[in-house]
């Protein structure tokens, strides 16, 4: 229930930003730091940089996943696999497996 409430509240904020016409982009933390493919990570970072505007001497950027990971001043704030940090992972995984929240668990 708590997880559902958090997701629903996040959706309310997302909708409010859109309704108010506030320029907004949506990116996923996992795609930034733990992408399924390097290109997925590059695409997410490009989305942010494009939103921010012209960057660099000519307003263009040529990103590669290698350059992105080597330029990060900070490491991800969490481990990728939830089973490494959730004591009752099997129970949580089973509870979420057949729901619309299943994408939130990282096996």
C-alpha positions in Angstrom: 0.0 0.0 0.0 2.8 2.5 0.9 4.5 1.9 -2.5 1.2 2.5 -4.3 0.6 5.7 -2.4 4.1 7.0 -3.3 3.6 6.2 -7.0 0.2 7.8 -7.0 1.5 11.0 -5.4 4.3 11.2 -7.9 1.8 10.9 -10.7 -0.3 13.7 -9.2 2.8 16.0 -9.2 3.7 15.0 -12.7 0.2 15.8 -13.9 0.2 19.1 -12.0 3.4 20.2 -13.7 2.0 19.4 -17.1 -1.4 21.2 -16.3 0.5 24.3 -15.2 2.5 24.3 -18.3 5.8 24.0 -16.4 8.6 22.8 -18.8 9.4 19.3 -17.5 11.1 16.2 -18.7 10.8 12.8 -17.1 13.9 10.6 -16.8 14.4 7.5 -14.8 17.2 7.2 -12.2 17.8 3.6 -13.3 18.2 4.5 -16.9 20.8 7.2 -15.9 22.9 5.0 -13.7 21.9 1.4 -14.4 20.7 1.4 -18.1 19.9 -1.9 -19.7 22.1 -0.9 -22.6 24.7 1.8 -22.9 22.6 3.5 -25.6 19.6 3.7 -23.1 21.9 5.6 -20.7 23.2 7.9 -23.4 19.7 8.6 -24.5 18.6 9.5 -21.0 21.5 11.9 -20.4 21.0 13.4 -23.9 17.4 14.1 -22.9 18.5 16.0 -19.8 21.2 18.0 -21.7 18.9 18.8 -24.5 16.3 20.1 -22.1 18.8 22.3 -20.4 19.8 23.9 -23.7 23.0 24.5 -25.6 26.0 23.0 -23.8 29.5 23.1 -25.0 31.4 25.4 -27.3 29.0 24.9 -30.2 25.9 23.8 -28.3 26.4 20.2 -29.3 27.5 17.2 -27.3 28.7 13.9 -28.5 28.1 11.5 -25.6 29.2 7.9 -25.2 28.5 5.7 -22.2 32.2 5.5 -21.6 32.5 9.3 -21.5 29.4 9.6 -19.3 30.6 7.1 -16.7 34.1 8.6 -16.6 32.7 12.1 -16.1 30.5 11.3 -13.2 31.6 13.1 -10.1 29.3 10.9 -8.0 28.5 7.3 -8.0 25.0 5.9 -7.9 23.5 6.3 -4.4 22.3 2.8 -4.3 23.0 -0.8 -5.4 21.3 -1.9 -8.5 19.9 -5.2 -7.2 17.2 -4.9 -4.5 18.0 -8.5 -3.4 21.3 -7.1 -2.1 19.6 -4.6 0.3 16.1 -5.8 1.1 16.1 -8.4 3.9 12.7 -9.9 2.8 13.4 -9.5 -0.9 11.6 -12.8 -1.8 8.4 -11.7 -0.1 8.5 -8.2 -1.7 9.3 -9.7 -5.1 6.4 -12.1 -4.9 4.0 -9.3 -3.8 5.0 -7.1 -6.7 5.6 -9.7 -9.4 2.1 -9.7 -11.0 1.3 -6.0 -10.5 1.8 -2.8 -12.4 4.5 -2.0 -9.9 6.7 -5.0 -10.8 9.0 -2.8 -12.9 10.1 -1.1 -9.6 11.9 -4.2 -8.3 15.4 -5.0 -9.6 16.2 -8.7 -9.4 
